[in-house]
Amino acid sequence: MTNLIKQEIAASSEDTEVVISVDNVSKKFCRNLKRSLFYGIQDIATELVGGRRKSDTLRTKEFWALKDVSFQLRRGEALGLVGSNGAGKSTLLRIISGLIKPDTGSVKVRGRVAPLIALGAGFNPILTGRENIYANMSVLGLSTKEIEERFQDVIEFAGIADAIDAPVQTYSSGMAARLGFACAVYIEPDILLIDEVLAVGDISFRMKCYQRLAKLRENGTAFILVSHNPHVVLNVCESSIYLQKGKLITSGETEAVIRKYEEDLSLGGTDAPLGVMYLPEKPKSESLGVDVVSLYFKDEQGNLLATPFCGEPAYLCIECKAHKTIDNANIGVLITALSGQNERILYITSGSDNELLEILPGGVEIQMQMPYCCLLPGLYSAKIYIKEGICSFDIVESFRFAVKASKVTSQSLFYQPRKWKVMNK
């Protein structure tokens, strides 16, 4: 067998593993409703008379929701899709699922697709949960016999056995979401399209969802995951693509893609340098006793840090101006993730650490000394306050800062300081 024939066979084998192929896909929308309706009628009329639509050019008030996006998804692969609101992520999923057509380019899909774009959106509120299971799963491609075989698994997974014969309009939003997810994953699709739906439900249900997804993936199901939570994408997807205003900015290994996405986020939100915050000084007549005048990070040697590094020492410094003596000041630091769902990451107070801080009149720098910064690389916002008892002196609502990587920390939810040692017996 010649090398050429071997190469052709290998290429053919690789092609059979590709379940989604997106080739230069573009999609445009119109911001004006009346003009959008007019364009729709115009396009239909053009197609009826056999004319050619100018799909590759924008008309008045139109914009590109997606522009020349290309990628492939292979069997058993998990692909992350990240980007800010309006980047085109949901539009791309709707094109792949067949809900809308691209204006230019092509999408090839091989296998059964289950779109988890809006859980429970296709349910009829008048029908019971039982009736909706049959209707929903039949639309997703299962026969009546296949639905009957999986029916009990669906209601057990959704945890709604007591309400299965009640109309869906009597369900809570969480119950409808659980039923929608159960219907989709139990058709055992070749491809799953997941758009932020894993943010619904309580923690036990979300854990059950992740376990089910892992099992499906072991059986060869490929999926595309859209999430604003970078830690979810890092832990689920080996590769990702980053969209910005409809354009594919970068693709590849997830940690590098997330890092690029978060760097772009950090550049667009404030005129002040990230990791340093200066506040206007209050007149003494408006002060409650202690005022925060600036916030920043330092290293162990006292040098300013533009950004702390994961796994390395960092001191959060709160520079204050005090107009009176405070004997038992309590400093609170509440940190949330900017690039996720604004979830609380860390809440620390000097009071809970039994640290009684004395502040004397004049200028003072309060340091929260971290031997290791345990925050993963990403963007964060800190709410910082100074209190004594129930009396609050000053509050800074949002101090934005970034944490960078000095070592590999992907596939983790936090950084664990550690040492290694071999003990001979």
N, C-alpha and C positions, 0 to 999 in steps of 0.2 A: 504493500500500500504506500503510495507516495505521500510526502509530507503535506502536499496541498489537500489531498483527500482527508488526511487526518485532521487538518485544521478546520475543514468544512464540517466534519462530523462533530468536532468539539464545539464549534460555533453554534451548530444546530442544537446540541445538548444544552448549551447555555441559554439559548432563546426559549426553550421549553420551560426554564425556571423563572422567566420574567412573567409576572402576573399583571403588572401595570406598566405601560410604556406611554409616557407623556412627551410629546414632540412639538416644541415651539408653540405651545398653547397660549392664546390671547383671548381676553374677554373684555368687552367694553359695556358700560352702562351710561344712562343719561340721568343727570341730576334733576331735570325738569319733567314732571309727570305728564303734562300735556304734550310736550315735545317727544317724550318717550313713546307715548301712544301713537303719535303721528308717524314716528320712525318705524314702529312695529307694523303699522298698516302699509307703509311704503315698502318695507322689506317683503311682506307677504305678496303684495301686488307684483313686485319685481320677479319673485320666484314663480308666480302663476303664469307670467308671460314669457318665462324662460330667460329672463335677463340675469345679469351677474351683479350680485351685491358687492359694494365696496367695503368689505369687512375689515380691510387692513388700514382704513383711514378713519379718523375721528370727525364727527359732525359737530355742529354747535351744541354746547352744553354736555357733550360726551367726555368720558375719561376712561383710561385703561384700568380696570380692576385687576387684570393680569396681563403681562406682556412678555411673550416669548419665553415661557417657562418649559423646561425640559428635565426629565429625570426618569429613572426606572426603579421599580420595586420587584424584588425577587421573592420566591416562595420561602416562607418562614422568616422573612426579614421584618424588623420593626423600624419604621422611619419616622423621626420626629419632624414636626412642621412648626416653626417658631416665627414670630413677628408681632409687631404691635397691632392694635385694633385698626382695621382698614387696610391691612397688608395684602389681603386677598386669600387668606387661608381657607375660610369657609367657602368662598367662591370656587376655589380649586377642588375641594371635596365634593361640592355639588356637581361640578362638571364630570368628575370621575364616576360619581354614582349615577350619572345620566339624568339628573333633575334639570339641568340646563345644558345647552350646547355651546361649545367654544366658537368664537368668531373666526379665528384662524388656528391652524395647527390640528393635531389629531391626538386622540386618546384611545389606546388599545387595552382592553381588559380581558383577562382570561380567567374564568371561574366565577363562582357565586359571590356577589358583593353584599355585605350587610352594612348599611350606613347608620352609624350611631351619631347622627348630627343633632337631632332634637328628640330625646327620649319621650316616647308616648305621644309624639306629635300626630301620628297617623291613627290614633285610637278614636273610635266613635264613642262620645261620652254617654250616649243613651244605651249602648250595648253593655252587657256584663263583661267582667274580666275574662271569663271563660270564652265568650263569643269573640272578644277582641283578640285573644290568643290565636284562635283558628283563623280569623280574618287576616291578622298581621303576618303570621308565619306563612300563610298560603301566598300572600303577596310577595314575600321574600323567597318563594320558590319551593316550598315543601308540599308534599301530597298530604291528604287527610290521614293516611295511615302513618306517615312519618311524624305528623303533629301529635297523633294519639300516643305514639311510642315515647315522645319527649314531654308530653303534657305535664306529668307529675313532677319531672325535674324542673320545669319552668316555674311552677307555682311554689315549689319548695325553695328554689333559689331566690325568687322574689319575696318570699315570706308573707304572702297574702292569702293563704288558704282559707281563712275565715271570711274573706270578702270576695272570693272568686266569683260568686254568683250575684254580686251587687253591681249596679251600673257604675261604670268608670267615673262618671261625674260626681260620685260620692267619695272617690278616693282622694287622699291628700296628694300633693305634688310629688312627695317622696315615694309614695306607693306606686303612682303611675310611672315614675322614672325607673323604679326597680323592675316593674313588669316589662317596660320597654327594653331595658338592658337584657333581661332574661330571654325575651323572645329573640333578640338579635343574636346572642351568643350561642343559643341552643339550636340554631339552624346549622351550626358548625360550618361557617362560610370559608371560602378560600381567601377572602379579603375582608378586613374590617376597617371601616373609616370612623375614627373616634374624634369628635369635636368637643372638647371640654366637658364631656358628660361625666367623667370620673370625678368631677368636683361635687357631684350631688350625693345625697345620702350621708348616713353616719359612718364613723370610722370602720365599724365591723362590716358594713356592706361594701365599702370601698376595698377593704382587704380581700373580701370574697371575689370582687371584680378582678383584682390583680391576679389572684390565684387562677381564676377561670381563664383569663387572657394568657397566662403562662402555659396552661395546659393546651389551649388551642394552638399556641405557637409551636409547642413540641410536636403537634400533629401536622404542622406545615402551614397553618394560617399565617398570612402576612397582614400587617396592619400599618396604617398611617395614624399617628397620634398628634393631635393639636392640643397644646396646653400652654398657658402663660406661666406655669410653674416650672422653672428650669430643672429643679431637682427630680420631678416626675420624669421629664424627658431624659435626663442623664441616666436614671436608673432603669429605664425601660428600653431605650433606643440606642443602638450602637452608632447609627448614622442619622444625620438630620439635614434639612434644608432651611434656609433663612430667607423669608420674603420681606421686602420693604416696598410699600406703595406699588404692589403688583409685580415687582421685578425680583428675580432670584439673585440675591446678593452673594451667597456662598453656600456650598454644600460639602459634605464629607463627615469626618469623625465628629460625634456629637459635642464633645468637650470644646473643640475648637470653634464649632459653629455657635454654641451658647456664649462663648467668650466674646466673639465678634458682635453678637446681638447685644450683649450687655454693655460692651464698650460704646456702641452706638447710642444706647439708651442714656448712658452717663454723659454723653456730649451734648444732648439735646435739651436738658431740663433746666439749666440755671446759668446765670452769668458768672456766679462766683466759682472759684476753683473747688472741685469736688474734694471733700475731706477737710475743708477749712470753712468756717462760718463766722462772720463778724456781725454783731448786732449793734444797732444805734444805742448810744448811752441815754438812759432816762434821766430827766431832771429829778433832783432829790425829792421834790414835792410829789412826784408820781411813783417813786420807789416804795416797795413794801419792806425794804430792809436789805435785800441782797439781789443784785441783778447780774444775769449772765451777759458777758460782753463779747466772748468769742469761744469757739469750740474747734478742736484740732486733735491730731494724733502726734505722739512722739515715740521715738525708739528708746532703748535702755540708756543710751548716752545723752538723751535730751535733745536730739535733733528732730526737726519736724519731719513727719511722714505724710507724703501726699496721699498714700493709700497703705493701710496695713496689709501684711501678707499672711495668708493662711498658714498656721503652724508656727509662726514666729512671734516674739514678744511685741506688744503694742500697748501704749498708754493712752487712754482716752482722757483728754485734758479739758476741763471746764474752767475757763478764766472768768472770775467774778469781781464785782466791786461791791463791797459791803459797807453799809452805813451804820451798822450796830453789831454788837457781839451776839453770835448764835452759839449756844452751848451744845445743843444736840441736833445738828443739821442732818437731815435724811436726804440722800441723793438717790433719785430713781432714774433708771435707764431702760426704756422699752424699745426693742429693736424689731422692725418688721422688714420683710423682703419686698423691695420695690418691683422686681421683675416677676414675682409670683402673683398670688391672689391677696397680697397685702397681709399674709398670715403672720401672726406673732411668732418670732423666732426665739427671742430671749427677753426675760424681764428680771432685772437685778436692782436691788436697793441696798444701800449701805445699812439701813436699819435691820433688814433681814439677816445681814451678815454680822449683826451686833457690833457694828463700828460706829462709835459716837464721835462725830466730826465737829470740831470746834472751829468756827470762822470768826476772825477778828476784824475790826474795821479796817478798810483800805483795800488794796488789791490782793487777790489770792488766786492761786491755781489749784484746783481740786483734781486729783488724778485717780482714775480707775485703772490700776495697773494689771494688765493681763499677761501672765508669764507666757501664754500661748494664745494667739487669736484662733478660736475654734470655728469661726464662721467660714463657710465655703466661699470660694470666689464668686462674686456677684455684686449686686447693688442693694443697698440697705438704707433705711431711714430710721433715725433714733429720736424718740420723744424723751426729753430730759427735764426733770424738775428738781427744785430744791424746796424742802419743807422742814418744819419743826412742829411735830405733833400734827394737828389738823390745819395749821397755818401754812399756806403756800406762799412762797416769796417770788418765785419766777418759774415760768415754763417755756421751753423751746419745743414747738410742736413737731418740727421736721428738720433734723440735721442729716443731710444726705452724704453718704460716703460709699466707696467701693472697697472690696477686698480682692486682692489679686492672688494668683497661685505662685508659690515658690517650689511646689512639688506636685506630683500627680495626686489628685483628690477626687477624680471622677468615680462614679458608682458608689458614692457615699452620701449620707444625709448630714454629716458633721465631721469635723476633724478630731480625731482621738489622739492626744499626746501619748507617746509610748516609747519604751525602750525594749531592746531584745537581748536575751541572755541565754546561753546554753549551760545547763547544770549537769555535770557528769556525776553518775551514780556509782 
